[in-house]
Amino acid sequence: PRPGSQYGQDDVHYISPDIFVHKVGDEYIVVLNDEGLPNLRINTFYRNALSGTAKVDDEAGEYIQEKLRGALWLIKSIHQRQRTIYKVTRSIVKFQKDFFDRGITQLKPLVLRDVAEDIEMHESTVSRVTTNKYVQTPQGLFELKYFFNSGINTTEGESVASESVKIKIKEIIGSENDRKPYSDQKIVDMLKEQGIDIARRTVTKYREMLGLGSSTQRKRLF
């Protein structure tokens, strides 16, 4: 707002969650955000026209009937999409309960197929309804796509989510001595001590995705 607008030219995009996850006792409740969603309905005049209450000629009646079918299909599709978003979120909460309880470090590997099989829908349907859809959780606001990520093997034969590994890398770099930043190989060794079996090139990839420079660059910045 003025007068500060002259100092910041970037557009601000506010995100309104499409769905909420609330913790009630030991359970998580999923609630759709219907605020701003129009309450669609068929105009009374056109319903009366088709029922015979209002007099219209045959041509007008056929036209109204055609448009009515289209309107009903649209309303049904919107309701179906909302139900699908609800079912997908319920499934995500089931798979990622540890995340909702304890945060990002507890995020588990999850793919679209897992949720699609759980709710008995096609994988492409799950992909569509999670694109640009956001959920407000006790851990913060996240895009539904955020919960789908690959896994990294552990030394115990299990796997952890790639997003969790990124957070660990960020924490390791954040706690390093600025005068002696850790090399990517050193980070690999430290992660292995935590039971995470990861290649050096993967650490480099994740570090760059986090916008963090190499050890040489970080030392130069200091």
Residue pairs with C-beta under 8 A, 6 or more apart in sequence:
15 134
15 141
16 33
16 35
16 36
16 134
17 33
17 134
17 135
17 136
17 141
18 32
18 33
18 85
18 133
18 134
18 135
19 30
19 31
19 32
19 33
19 85
19 86
19 89
19 133
19 134
19 135
19 136
20 30
20 31
20 32
20 33
20 135
20 136
20 137
21 28
21 29
21 30
21 31
21 89
21 93
21 100
21 135
21 136
21 137
21 138
22 28
22 29
22 31
22 138
23 29
23 100
23 138
28 93
28 97
28 100
30 86
30 89
30 90
30 93
32 82
32 85
32 86
37 78
37 82
40 71
40 74
40 75
40 78
41 75
42 68
42 71
42 72
45 54
46 64
46 67
46 68
48 54
49 56
49 60
49 61
49 64
50 61
50 64
50 65
50 68
56 64
81 129
84 119
84 121
84 125
84 129
85 129
85 133
85 144
87 119
87 121
88 115
88 119
88 126
88 129
88 130
88 144
89 135
89 144
90 119
91 115
91 118
91 119
92 110
92 115
92 135
92 144
92 147
93 100
94 118
95 108
95 110
95 114
95 115
95 118
95 147
96 107
96 108
96 110
96 147
98 106
98 107
98 108
99 106
99 107
99 108
99 139
99 147
100 137
100 138
100 139
103 139
104 139
104 163
104 164
104 167
105 164
105 167
105 168
106 164
107 147
107 149
107 160
107 161
107 163
107 164
108 151
108 160
108 161
109 149
109 150
109 151
109 152
109 159
109 160
109 161
109 162
110 147
110 148
110 149
110 161
111 148
111 150
112 123
112 126
112 127
112 130
112 148
113 123
115 126
115 148
116 122
116 123
116 125
116 126
119 126
129 144
130 143
130 144
130 145
130 148
131 145
132 143
133 143
133 144
134 141
134 142
134 143
134 144
135 141
135 142
135 143
135 144
146 163
149 161
149 162
149 163
150 161
150 162
151 159
151 160
151 161
151 162
152 159
152 160
152 161
152 162
152 165
152 196
152 197
152 198
152 202
153 159
153 197
154 160
154 195
154 196
154 197
155 192
155 195
155 196
155 197
156 195
160 196
162 206
165 191
165 196
165 198
165 206
166 206
166 209
166 210
168 191
168 194
168 196
169 187
169 191
169 203
169 206
169 207
169 210
169 212
170 210
170 212
172 182
172 187
172 190
172 191
173 181
173 182
173 187
173 207
173 212
173 218
176 182
176 218
178 218
178 219
178 222
179 219
179 222
180 219
181 215
181 218
181 219
181 222
182 190
182 215
183 215
184 200
184 203
184 204
184 207
184 214
184 215
185 200
187 203
187 207
188 198
188 199
188 200
188 203
191 198
191 203
192 198
204 214
207 214
212 218
213 221
